[in-house]
Amino acid sequence: MFAKAFRVKSNTAIKGSDRRKLRADVMAAFPTLGTDQVSVLVPGKEELNIVKLYAHRGDAVTVYVSGGNPILFEVEKNLYPTVYTLWSYPDLLPAFTTWPPVLEKLVGGADLMLPGLVVPPAGLPQVQKGDLCAIALLGNRAPVAVGVAAMSTAEMLTSGLKGRGFSVLHTYQDHLWRSGDKSSPPSLAPLALDPPDLSEEKESVQADPALQGDLRRLTLEGEEENGEVQRMCGEKSLSEASEDPSVRGLNPDPTDSKTLQEQMDELVQRCFLHALKCQVRKADLPLLTSTFLGSHMLSCCPEGRQLDIKKSSYKKLSKFLQHMQQEQIIQVKELSKGVESIVAVDWKHPRKGSILEGGEVRTIIINYVKRNDLVDADNKNLVKLDPILCDCILEKNEQHTVMKLPWDSLLTRCLEKLQPVYQVTFPGQEPIVKKGRICPIDITLAQRASNKKVTVVRNLEAYGLDPCSVAAILQQRCQASATVTPAPGAKDSLQVQIQGNQVHHLSRLLLEEYQLPRKHIQGLEKAPKPGKKK
């Protein structure tokens, strides 16, 4: 239907009432979709347009466009999904498989003939004549075409898999697809293949040796005037493709002891990072958050898993993306009222990994240098820089001038390039790991009205200390007024203020009772000298 260019009649934003009607129509046409999935497909606030056009044969078609991509099209009051939608919901329609060389003919306007089908060991999907079906290529479950079955599955088998199987309406690479962002199909592993349960179906396919030979041929009836029939041979069986590591899906570990919410949190983050790495390009930005979820994250979900943000601890996509923004992986902005978009991605952001201490980093670098024979033969104190070390530690203006570095300079530069983190351990608790450098507990003396001194303590929270508890203890021991106020210039941080110079009491409390290392406390030298009035 869209093999040739079409003519656009109008392009208008959808009304609120039409949006609700479309959502109801989608639920009626595709009952397997849940309410949440329909809400993602037909968003409530994001921009959604209705494009009315005429196909090259004169058919009047209504296309619904969301996030720049056509998601649905309607012909004679029948609603059909586009390949963009099927990539997010690959199991929306019964799917039939054909050989990769067939795609070129389907894009050119050909219908799919039954000899072109690949019959899996589990048998063909059960459909009736007129049912809407998806067509995928061998080795990838992502649909590349949408068509209508020309006969039922039983009739296909009775015919010996001969004749026209599907009337193709829309394909990947046709003009409807070109009206979107022109992205390629995601790589989705085929479903696990189980032996068929219907013995009759098995016999009808396997009993006839001639039919088995025909299964490796493709018969396509094109739309050319001469009605030429083309035949080609395939190279790999479906069972072989399912065992290919390049197309094998990742299944969850049934012995995973984590809670369902923790598993969903990991799945959400995994799909998020995989989508950024493998699907989203700089040219795609700004990208609607709803489009990012529907067209990218959902398609990155491993086989056998279902991505449902509501079952995670985040509950909402916006909250999860806000967390990713706090991690400085992405930047999200509201470009129009109520519509959020991803406007920037830090492509060089360090991903999750194990924490290394300075000594471990030095050991890794030393072993790498020795393993790759990078120690200078004439001067053992110098290290030759290979391409990997150059990319890791040299600035752009040094790439072609610095060929060697002393050991101490090499180790220092490597440590400086790493993301600093700190870990705080409390008895009976899991260690707390945070990015950045830990700030020491800061003790200062300040002058107040009537020339009175006060002692101010900041950054207690970083060491697991409650400022209110510390203030109560000091107030009792020092017999002086103590207050807790917000620390200026520090978000969500409190400071303790005690009348008089109480550094000596603080020193005993922090060093002896709480056993904090002296190096993490600054200002202890401000304690009053012995023999002098406090």
Solvent accessible surface area in square Angstrom, and as a share of the most:
residue,aa,sasa,rsa
1,M,42,0.19
2,F,1,0.00
3,A,28,0.21
4,K,126,0.53
5,A,68,0.53
6,F,48,0.20
7,R,154,0.56
8,V,78,0.45
9,K,128,0.54
10,S,41,0.26
11,N,90,0.46
12,T,79,0.46
13,A,75,0.58
14,I,15,0.07
15,K,142,0.60
16,G,42,0.40
17,S,64,0.41
18,D,55,0.28
19,R,32,0.12
20,R,156,0.57
21,K,127,0.54
22,L,6,0.03
23,R,53,0.19
24,A,58,0.45
25,D,54,0.28
26,V,0,0.00
27,M,81,0.36
28,A,83,0.64
29,A,48,0.37
30,F,9,0.04
31,P,107,0.67
32,T,105,0.61
33,L,12,0.06
34,G,33,0.32
35,T,88,0.51
36,D,62,0.32
37,Q,53,0.23
38,V,0,0.00
39,S,48,0.31
40,V,39,0.22
41,L,13,0.06
42,V,0,0.00
43,P,6,0.04
44,G,50,0.48
45,K,150,0.64
46,E,24,0.11
47,E,117,0.52
48,L,2,0.01
49,N,31,0.16
50,I,26,0.13
51,V,14,0.08
52,K,97,0.41
53,L,6,0.03
54,Y,65,0.25
55,A,6,0.04
56,H,69,0.31
57,R,155,0.57
58,G,51,0.49
59,D,54,0.28
60,A,68,0.53
61,V,3,0.02
62,T,27,0.16
63,V,3,0.02
64,Y,22,0.09
65,V,32,0.18
66,S,13,0.08
67,G,30,0.29
68,G,49,0.47
69,N,5,0.03
70,P,1,0.01
71,I,16,0.08
72,L,0,0.00
73,F,0,0.00
74,E,46,0.21
75,V,18,0.10
76,E,150,0.67
77,K,187,0.79
78,N,79,0.40
79,L,21,0.11
80,Y,26,0.10
81,P,0,0.00
82,T,0,0.00
83,V,0,0.00
84,Y,9,0.03
85,T,4,0.02
86,L,0,0.00
87,W,9,0.03
88,S,10,0.06
89,Y,15,0.06
90,P,22,0.14
91,D,96,0.50
92,L,16,0.08
93,L,16,0.08
94,P,51,0.32
95,A,36,0.28
96,F,3,0.01
97,T,28,0.16
98,T,0,0.00
99,W,7,0.02
100,P,63,0.40
101,P,62,0.39
102,V,0,0.00
103,L,22,0.11
104,E,130,0.58
105,K,56,0.24
106,L,3,0.01
107,V,26,0.15
108,G,58,0.56
109,G,11,0.10
110,A,5,0.04
111,D,25,0.13
112,L,0,0.00
113,M,16,0.07
114,L,0,0.00
115,P,15,0.10
116,G,0,0.00
117,L,1,0.00
118,V,9,0.05
119,V,25,0.14
120,P,24,0.15
121,P,62,0.39
122,A,44,0.34
123,G,12,0.12
124,L,9,0.04
125,P,40,0.25
126,Q,114,0.51
127,V,4,0.02
128,Q,121,0.54
129,K,147,0.62
130,G,47,0.46
131,D,53,0.28
132,L,32,0.16
133,C,0,0.00
134,A,0,0.00
135,I,0,0.00
136,A,4,0.03
137,L,30,0.15
138,L,22,0.11
139,G,11,0.10
140,N,40,0.20
141,R,34,0.13
142,A,1,0.01
143,P,0,0.00
144,V,5,0.03
145,A,0,0.00
146,V,0,0.00
147,G,0,0.00
148,V,36,0.21
149,A,2,0.01
150,A,31,0.24
151,M,36,0.16
152,S,12,0.08
153,T,1,0.00
154,A,65,0.51
155,E,87,0.39
156,M,0,0.00
157,L,25,0.13
158,T,121,0.70
159,S,47,0.30
160,G,20,0.19
161,L,3,0.01
162,K,122,0.52
163,G,33,0.32
164,R,84,0.31
165,G,0,0.00
166,F,0,0.00
167,S,43,0.28
168,V,19,0.11
169,L,28,0.14
170,H,2,0.01
171,T,5,0.03
172,Y,25,0.10
173,Q,70,0.31
174,D,4,0.02
175,H,48,0.21
176,L,1,0.01
177,W,26,0.09
178,R,111,0.41
179,S,61,0.39
180,G,15,0.14
181,D,58,0.30
182,K,115,0.49
183,S,29,0.19
184,S,76,0.49
185,P,33,0.21
186,P,17,0.10
187,S,94,0.61
188,L,15,0.08
189,A,14,0.11
190,P,23,0.14
191,L,90,0.45
192,A,89,0.69
193,L,55,0.28
194,D,91,0.47
195,P,108,0.68
196,P,35,0.22
197,D,138,0.72
198,L,101,0.50
199,S,73,0.47
200,E,142,0.63
201,E,17,0.08
202,K,95,0.40
203,E,110,0.49
204,S,48,0.31
205,V,14,0.08
206,Q,92,0.41
207,A,76,0.59
208,D,67,0.35
209,P,105,0.66
210,A,70,0.54
211,L,11,0.06
212,Q,83,0.37
213,G,38,0.36
214,D,32,0.16
215,L,29,0.14
216,R,99,0.36
217,R,90,0.33
218,L,0,0.00
219,T,15,0.09
220,L,4,0.02
221,E,62,0.28
222,G,19,0.18
223,E,92,0.41
224,E,105,0.47
225,E,184,0.83
226,N,116,0.59
227,G,37,0.35
228,E,91,0.41
229,V,80,0.46
230,Q,58,0.26
231,R,147,0.54
232,M,60,0.27
233,C,102,0.61
234,G,13,0.12
235,E,164,0.74
236,K,81,0.34
237,S,35,0.23
238,L,15,0.07
239,S,47,0.30
240,E,95,0.43
241,A,3,0.03
242,S,30,0.20
243,E,119,0.54
244,D,36,0.19
245,P,103,0.65
246,S,88,0.57
247,V,30,0.17
248,R,134,0.49
249,G,20,0.19
250,L,110,0.55
251,N,116,0.60
252,P,53,0.33
253,D,86,0.45
254,P,130,0.82
255,T,108,0.63
256,D,54,0.28
257,S,114,0.73
258,K,90,0.38
259,T,81,0.47
260,L,148,0.74
261,Q,79,0.35
262,E,84,0.38
263,Q,37,0.16
264,M,23,0.10
265,D,26,0.14
266,E,85,0.38
267,L,3,0.01
268,V,0,0.00
269,Q,33,0.14
270,R,102,0.37
271,C,0,0.00
272,F,0,0.00
273,L,47,0.23
274,H,85,0.38
275,A,0,0.00
276,L,2,0.01
277,K,168,0.71
278,C,77,0.46
279,Q,46,0.20
280,V,9,0.05
281,R,131,0.48
282,K,142,0.60
283,A,95,0.74
284,D,32,0.17
285,L,38,0.19
286,P,82,0.51
287,L,18,0.09
288,L,32,0.16
289,T,11,0.07
290,S,18,0.11
291,T,15,0.09
292,F,0,0.00
293,L,18,0.09
294,G,9,0.09
295,S,32,0.21
296,H,13,0.06
297,M,0,0.00
298,L,34,0.17
299,S,6,0.04
300,C,17,0.10
301,C,21,0.13
302,P,15,0.10
303,E,30,0.13
304,G,68,0.65
305,R,59,0.22
306,Q,126,0.56
307,L,16,0.08
308,D,35,0.18
309,I,17,0.08
310,K,120,0.51
311,K,129,0.55
312,S,0,0.00
313,S,48,0.31
314,Y,24,0.09
315,K,103,0.44
316,K,138,0.58
317,L,30,0.15
318,S,57,0.37
319,K,112,0.47
320,F,0,0.00
321,L,1,0.01
322,Q,97,0.43
323,H,62,0.28
324,M,7,0.03
325,Q,65,0.29
326,Q,128,0.57
327,E,59,0.26
328,Q,134,0.60
329,I,13,0.07
330,I,8,0.04
331,Q,76,0.34
332,V,24,0.14
333,K,102,0.43
334,E,103,0.46
335,L,104,0.52
336,S,61,0.40
337,K,195,0.83
338,G,34,0.32
339,V,15,0.09
340,E,60,0.27
341,S,4,0.02
342,I,2,0.01
343,V,38,0.22
344,A,39,0.30
345,V,16,0.09
346,D,64,0.33
347,W,86,0.30
348,K,191,0.81
349,H,20,0.09
350,P,75,0.47
351,R,101,0.37
352,K,167,0.71
353,G,66,0.63
354,S,98,0.63
355,I,85,0.43
356,L,82,0.41
357,E,126,0.57
358,G,31,0.30
359,G,45,0.43
360,E,83,0.37
361,V,10,0.06
362,R,102,0.37
363,T,75,0.44
364,I,94,0.48
365,I,16,0.08
366,I,57,0.29
367,N,73,0.37
368,Y,40,0.15
369,V,0,0.00
370,K,135,0.57
371,R,170,0.62
372,N,65,0.33
373,D,112,0.58
374,L,17,0.08
375,V,37,0.21
376,D,9,0.05
377,A,86,0.67
378,D,141,0.73
379,N,61,0.31
380,K,141,0.60
381,N,105,0.54
382,L,45,0.23
383,V,0,0.00
384,K,79,0.33
385,L,22,0.11
386,D,25,0.13
387,P,106,0.67
388,I,103,0.52
389,L,11,0.05
390,C,18,0.11
391,D,110,0.57
392,C,70,0.42
393,I,3,0.02
394,L,11,0.06
395,E,96,0.43
396,K,186,0.79
397,N,124,0.63
398,E,34,0.15
399,Q,54,0.24
400,H,160,0.71
401,T,101,0.59
402,V,34,0.19
403,M,120,0.53
404,K,87,0.37
405,L,15,0.07
406,P,57,0.36
407,W,54,0.19
408,D,99,0.51
409,S,32,0.21
410,L,0,0.00
411,L,28,0.14
412,T,67,0.39
413,R,60,0.22
414,C,16,0.09
415,L,52,0.26
416,E,124,0.56
417,K,107,0.45
418,L,87,0.43
419,Q,84,0.37
420,P,45,0.29
421,V,57,0.33
422,Y,41,0.16
423,Q,105,0.47
424,V,20,0.11
425,T,89,0.52
426,F,38,0.16
427,P,131,0.82
428,G,90,0.87
429,Q,111,0.49
430,E,146,0.65
431,P,58,0.37
432,I,73,0.37
433,V,63,0.36
434,K,108,0.46
435,K,100,0.42
436,G,23,0.22
437,R,190,0.69
438,I,40,0.20
439,C,76,0.46
440,P,43,0.27
441,I,0,0.00
442,D,26,0.13
443,I,0,0.00
444,T,36,0.21
445,L,57,0.28
446,A,28,0.22
447,Q,97,0.43
448,R,107,0.39
449,A,85,0.66
450,S,98,0.64
451,N,122,0.63
452,K,125,0.53
453,K,102,0.43
454,V,8,0.04
455,T,0,0.00
456,V,4,0.02
457,V,0,0.00
458,R,67,0.24
459,N,43,0.22
460,L,1,0.00
461,E,67,0.30
462,A,33,0.26
463,Y,13,0.05
464,G,48,0.46
465,L,25,0.12
466,D,75,0.39
467,P,6,0.04
468,C,72,0.43
469,S,53,0.34
470,V,1,0.01
471,A,7,0.05
472,A,60,0.47
473,I,52,0.27
474,L,0,0.00
475,Q,87,0.39
476,Q,135,0.60
477,R,106,0.39
478,C,21,0.12
479,Q,154,0.68
480,A,20,0.15
481,S,53,0.34
482,A,17,0.13
483,T,65,0.38
484,V,46,0.26
485,T,52,0.30
486,P,106,0.67
487,A,7,0.05
488,P,96,0.60
489,G,96,0.92
490,A,46,0.36
491,K,183,0.77
492,D,134,0.70
493,S,20,0.13
494,L,60,0.30
495,Q,16,0.07
496,V,0,0.00
497,Q,45,0.20
498,I,0,0.00
499,Q,96,0.42
500,G,26,0.25
501,N,17,0.09
502,Q,21,0.09
503,V,0,0.00
504,H,86,0.39
505,H,43,0.19
506,L,0,0.00
507,S,24,0.15
508,R,126,0.46
509,L,1,0.00
510,L,0,0.00
511,L,35,0.17
512,E,112,0.50
513,E,92,0.41
514,Y,71,0.27
515,Q,144,0.64
516,L,27,0.14
517,P,68,0.43
518,R,153,0.56
519,K,165,0.70
520,H,48,0.21
521,I,13,0.06
522,Q,90,0.40
523,G,5,0.05
524,L,20,0.10
525,E,129,0.58
526,K,77,0.33
527,A,29,0.22
528,P,33,0.21
529,K,123,0.52
530,P,134,0.84
531,G,91,0.87
532,K,140,0.59
533,K,196,0.83
534,K,144,0.61
